Amino acid sequence: PSFSLEEMLAEGDSTSRSQLQRSQSEAPPTLNKTQIKSLQEAMYHSAENNHLDITIELRALGVPWTLHCWMHALAAAHELRLDAVIDQLLQDFLQVCPDDYSQQFVTECLPLLFNIFRYSKKEGTTLLLADIFSTCFGWEPIKQIKEPVLQPSNGSRIDPKFVNNPELSDVTFRVENRIFYGHKIVLVTASPRLQSMLSSKLNEGTGTPTVQINDIRYHIFELVMQFLYSGGCNSLDVATGDVLELMAAASFFQLEGLLRYTEARCAEMIDIDNVVAMYIHAKVYNAQKLMEYCQGFLLQNMVALLTYDDSVKRLLFAKKIPNHDVLNGLLATLQARIKARRNASQASGGGGGGAANPMRPASSNKAK
């Protein structure tokens, strides 16, 4: 049967509606190019005017989706809370996802998908969306955190043998009721936090000032001093179990180079069991690079993580971290990843493509 555009969009036309419903229950007819073009125009207008039922019926007739129509249909189904229709549309995702991840997809479609994800009450819908996010993120390795190549400040580096050496010491620290010897020439320019701590003590009077250090173990403080005296991380020997404590100390003393070193070490340790804890530590200690790495790991392994235990669900949906929206962070990371892939493809002369390699089912990925 053939219908005019007006008939398809006539909300009260029961005759055309019943004809479409009969067509839907039958095998989709074979359409020629002219018919497909006309029906796609009809689908466009039905989607634009929020006639969701007609849009779905046209799809059942074999009319291929465009991203624009699919988005409008999905938004309408979400607004009407039609869970079954949402799932049906999400299952069509791979047919509508543009090979070039268009600007509309990045700026309009992804926020819509995350909004549905945020408020979904059905596990099936949540997992469909998780699979879509993993597919969009792709299977290329997550961008590694590079350890910094540090250049010591002019005049601040002295022989590492002076670490905790009373020779020429002009400041001491009390750590876990033990004295640690320091040298202001190294420490006063190391960071604003150390400069402030030393300045306040120097103003108190004569004699060698002693700075009280709380909540940091002696061994961890010694690692911080080794970093400062050597001007880098190459000589550090940090046990795996000490990395997070060292990150806390680096954050407290505002030592960006040491913080980056601990971020890189933590990224190497991330797996399906500890990614939530790593994410929370990254947020607490302002470790932005580690947080971005955790977000990439969450996106790439989301189906496995959501079905593994409830910790990721609590992280994503329970507002576990005050004044921080985890889903917004994941959205931003996914958008940045797609833009970077598109830019790299264009720079290499590959045009707008770049979705072919990463488009594999998320269930095939194995978390570490």
C-alpha positions in Angstrom: 0.0 0.0 0.0 1.1 3.6 -0.6 0.2 6.5 1.7 0.6 10.2 1.3 2.7 12.2 3.8 -0.5 13.8 5.0 -2.1 10.4 5.7 0.9 9.2 7.6 0.9 12.3 9.8 -2.8 12.5 10.3 -3.1 11.7 14.0 -6.8 10.8 13.8 -6.8 8.8 10.5 -7.7 5.4 11.8 -7.7 3.8 8.3 -4.1 4.6 7.5 -3.1 3.7 11.1 -4.7 0.2 10.8 -3.1 -0.3 7.4 0.3 0.5 8.8 -0.3 -1.8 11.7 -1.2 -4.6 9.3 2.0 -3.9 7.4 4.0 -4.1 10.6 2.8 -7.6 11.4 3.7 -8.8 7.9 7.2 -9.2 6.5 8.6 -5.7 5.6 8.0 -5.0 1.9 10.8 -4.6 -0.6 11.1 -0.9 -1.2 12.8 0.8 -4.1 15.0 3.9 -3.7 12.2 6.3 -4.6 9.9 4.8 -2.0 12.6 4.7 0.7 13.3 8.4 0.0 9.6 9.3 0.3 9.1 7.3 3.4 12.3 8.7 5.0 10.9 12.1 4.5 7.7 11.0 6.1 9.7 9.5 9.0 11.5 12.8 9.4 8.3 14.8 9.7 6.7 12.3 12.0 9.7 12.4 14.3 9.9 16.2 14.2 6.2 16.4 15.2 6.6 13.8 17.9 4.3 11.2 16.2 6.3 8.4 17.8 3.8 5.6 16.8 4.1 6.5 13.1 7.8 6.8 13.3 8.0 3.3 14.8 5.6 1.9 12.2 7.6 3.4 9.3 10.7 1.7 10.8 8.8 -1.6 10.9 8.0 -1.1 7.2 11.8 -1.3 6.5 12.5 2.4 6.4 16.1 2.8 7.5 16.9 5.1 10.4 18.7 8.4 10.2 20.4 9.6 13.4 18.1 12.6 13.5 14.9 10.6 13.4 16.3 7.9 15.8 17.2 10.6 18.4 13.8 12.3 18.2 12.0 9.0 18.6 14.2 8.0 21.5 13.7 11.4 23.2 9.9 11.1 22.8 9.9 7.5 24.1 12.0 8.7 27.1 9.6 11.6 27.8 6.6 9.2 27.7 8.4 6.6 29.8 7.8 3.9 27.2 10.5 1.4 28.4 9.8 -1.2 25.8 10.1 1.3 22.9 13.3 2.7 24.4 14.8 -0.8 24.5 13.6 -1.4 20.9 15.3 1.8 19.8 18.5 1.1 21.7 18.8 -2.3 20.0 18.8 -0.4 16.7 21.8 1.7 17.8 24.5 0.1 15.6 22.3 0.8 12.5 22.2 4.5 13.2 25.6 5.3 14.8 27.4 7.5 12.2 30.7 6.2 11.0 32.2 9.7 11.5 30.6 10.3 15.0 29.1 13.6 13.8 29.0 16.7 15.9 25.3 16.2 16.4 26.0 12.7 17.8 28.6 14.0 20.2 26.8 17.1 21.5 23.1 16.0 21.3 22.8 12.2 21.1 25.3 11.3 23.8 23.8 13.6 26.4 20.4 12.1 25.7 21.7 8.6 26.1 23.3 9.5 29.4 20.1 11.2 30.6 18.2 8.0 29.9 20.9 6.0 31.7 20.7 8.3 34.7 17.0 7.7 35.3 16.6 4.2 34.0 15.0 1.8 36.5 15.3 -1.3 34.2 18.5 -3.3 34.4 18.1 -4.4 30.7 17.9 -0.8 29.6 20.9 0.1 31.7 23.0 -2.7 30.2 22.0 -1.8 26.7 23.2 1.7 27.3 26.4 0.5 29.0 27.1 -1.6 25.9 26.5 1.5 23.7 28.9 3.6 25.8 31.6 0.9 25.6 31.1 0.6 21.8 31.4 4.4 21.4 34.5 4.5 23.6 36.2 1.9 21.5 38.8 -0.8 22.2 42.0 1.1 21.6 44.1 1.3 24.8 43.2 3.9 27.3 45.6 6.9 27.1 48.5 6.2 29.4 49.5 8.7 32.1 53.0 9.7 31.4 55.4 10.2 34.3 56.8 13.7 34.3 60.3 14.6 33.1 61.2 17.0 35.9 63.9 19.7 35.8 64.9 20.7 39.3 64.6 24.4 40.2 67.8 26.3 39.8 69.9 25.9 42.9 67.4 23.7 44.7 68.9 20.3 44.0 71.6 19.0 46.4 73.2 15.6 46.8 70.5 13.1 47.8 72.9 11.9 50.6 71.6 15.0 52.5 68.1 13.5 52.9 67.5 13.3 56.6 71.1 14.3 57.2 71.8 16.6 60.2 74.8 18.1 58.4 73.9 21.7 57.4 70.3 21.1 58.5 68.4 24.3 59.3 64.9 22.9 59.7 63.5 19.7 61.3 60.2 17.9 61.0 58.5 15.8 63.7 56.9 12.8 62.0 55.4 10.0 64.1 57.4 11.4 67.1 60.6 11.0 65.1 62.8 13.9 64.0 63.6 14.3 60.3 66.3 16.7 59.2 65.7 19.1 56.3 67.4 21.9 54.4 65.5 25.1 53.6 67.4 25.6 50.3 65.6 22.6 48.9 62.2 22.9 50.6 61.3 26.6 50.5 60.9 26.7 46.7 59.4 23.2 46.5 55.8 24.2 46.7 53.5 26.9 48.1 52.4 24.6 50.9 55.9 23.9 52.1 56.9 27.5 51.8 53.9 28.5 53.9 54.7 25.9 56.6 58.3 27.0 56.8 57.6 30.7 56.8 55.2 30.4 59.7 57.8 28.6 61.8 60.6 31.0 60.8 58.5 33.9 62.1 58.1 32.2 65.6 61.6 33.0 66.8 65.2 32.0 66.8 66.7 28.5 66.7 66.1 25.7 64.3 62.4 25.5 63.5 60.6 22.2 64.0 57.5 21.6 61.8 54.9 19.1 63.1 53.7 16.7 60.3 50.4 14.8 61.0 48.7 12.0 59.2 51.7 11.0 57.2 53.8 8.0 58.0 57.5 8.5 58.5 58.4 6.2 55.6 56.1 8.1 53.2 57.5 11.5 54.3 61.0 10.1 53.6 59.9 9.3 50.0 58.6 12.8 49.6 62.0 14.2 50.7 63.8 11.8 48.4 61.7 13.2 45.5 62.5 16.8 46.5 66.3 16.3 47.0 66.8 14.3 43.8 64.6 16.5 41.7 62.6 13.6 40.2 61.1 10.2 40.6 63.8 8.0 39.0 65.5 7.1 42.3 62.2 6.3 44.1 61.5 2.8 45.3 57.9 2.8 46.1 56.1 -0.4 47.2 52.7 -1.0 45.6 51.0 -0.8 48.9 52.5 2.7 49.5 51.4 4.4 46.3 48.1 5.7 47.5 49.6 7.1 50.7 52.3 8.8 48.7 49.6 10.3 46.4 47.9 11.7 49.5 51.2 13.2 50.6 51.9 14.6 47.1 48.5 16.2 47.1 48.9 17.7 50.6 52.3 19.2 49.8 51.1 20.4 46.3 53.9 18.5 44.5 52.6 18.1 40.9 55.5 16.0 39.7 55.2 13.5 42.5 51.4 13.5 42.1 51.7 12.6 38.4 54.1 9.8 39.3 51.7 8.3 41.7 48.8 8.7 39.1 50.8 6.7 36.6 51.6 4.0 39.1 47.9 3.8 40.1 46.8 3.5 36.5 49.0 0.5 36.0 47.3 -1.2 39.0 43.6 -0.6 38.1 41.4 -3.6 37.6 37.8 -4.6 37.9 38.1 -5.0 41.7 39.7 -1.6 42.6 38.5 0.9 40.0 35.9 2.4 42.2 38.3 2.9 45.1 40.9 4.4 42.7 38.3 6.7 41.3 37.4 8.0 44.7 41.0 8.5 45.7 41.6 10.4 42.5 38.7 12.7 43.3 39.8 13.2 46.9 43.4 14.0 46.0 42.7 16.1 42.9 44.4 13.5 40.7 42.8 14.6 37.5 44.8 12.4 35.1 44.0 9.3 37.2 40.3 10.2 37.3 40.2 10.4 33.5 42.0 7.1 33.3 39.4 5.6 35.7 36.6 7.1 33.6 38.1 5.4 30.5 38.3 2.1 32.3 34.7 2.4 33.5 33.4 3.2 30.0 35.4 0.5 28.3 34.3 -2.2 30.8 30.9 -0.9 31.9 28.8 -4.0 31.1 31.3 -6.3 33.0 31.5 -3.9 35.9 27.7 -3.4 36.2 27.2 -7.2 36.3 30.2 -7.9 38.6 28.9 -6.3 41.8 27.0 -3.3 43.1 30.0 -1.0 43.8 30.0 0.6 40.3 26.2 1.1 40.4 26.6 2.9 43.7 29.3 5.0 42.3 27.3 6.0 39.2 23.8 6.4 40.7 24.1 6.9 44.5 25.8 10.3 44.5 28.5 8.8 46.7 31.0 11.6 46.2 29.7 15.0 47.5 29.6 17.9 44.9 30.7 15.6 42.1 28.6 14.1 39.3 30.2 10.9 38.1 28.0 10.5 35.0 28.8 14.0 33.8 32.5 13.2 34.1 32.0 10.0 32.1 30.0 11.9 29.4 32.8 14.5 29.1 35.5 11.8 28.8 33.5 9.9 26.2 32.9 13.1 24.2 36.7 13.9 24.4 37.7 10.4 23.3 35.4 10.5 20.2 36.6 14.0 19.2 40.3 12.9 19.6 39.7 9.9 17.5 37.9 12.0 14.8 40.7 14.5 14.8 43.4 11.8 14.5 41.5 10.2 11.6 41.3 13.5 9.8 44.9 14.3 10.5 46.0 10.9 9.0 43.9 11.5 5.9 41.3 9.0 6.8 38.4 11.5 6.4 35.7 11.4 9.0 35.7 7.7 9.5 37.1 6.2 12.7 34.2 4.1 14.1 34.9 1.0 12.2 37.6 -0.5 14.4 36.1 0.3 17.8 32.6 -1.0 16.8 32.6 -4.3 18.5 30.2 -5.7 21.1 31.1 -4.5 24.6 30.6 -7.9 26.0 33.8 -9.1 24.1 36.0 -6.9 26.2 37.7 -8.4 29.2 38.5 -6.2 32.2 41.9 -6.8 33.7 
